[in-house]
Amino acid sequence: MRKDNLGLLEALARQEEEIPRRRQGEDDWKKALMTAQQITEDLIGRAQRWAQAVLAAAERKAHQMLLEAENGRQTLDHDVQVLRRQKRQLLGQLRHLLEQHLALLDAQQGESPQERCDNIPRSLPKAAAAFPERQDYTHNRY
């Protein structure tokens, strides 16, 4: 029995010696896990900040593109208005010039404006058919 007690005491002594070593190993594991957790949190924080920066840059770029598109649209609208006004002016000037030429022709031929109106074809589509290469000019597109 004494031998058994002695064996048990030796085993107990070995286990008591091993306890601090195991505690140190446990502390090392805890430190490693805490370090890994901190690194993970740091990486997540960096990734979130990077994602926010990328998103903010994309939003700024999209906003700039919208502004440029709106400016382009406004420029095109203005250009269309200018072209329409120029078209009206050109048609008015052309009409006036044609009327002046007709008046000169009438004066030379001795025809009155009423007589000239009587000679104008009543059906413009039929008259336009006489000039098929110019049919696209017979309709006002605007």
Secondary structure, 3 states (H helix, E strand, C coil): CHHHHHHHHHHHHHHHHHHHHHHHHHHHHHHHHHHHHHHHHHHHHHHHHHHHHHHHHHHHHHHHHHHHHHHHHHHHHHHHHHHHHHHHHHHHHHHHHHHHHHHHHHHHHCCCHHHHHHCCCCCHHHHHHCCHHHHHHCCCCC
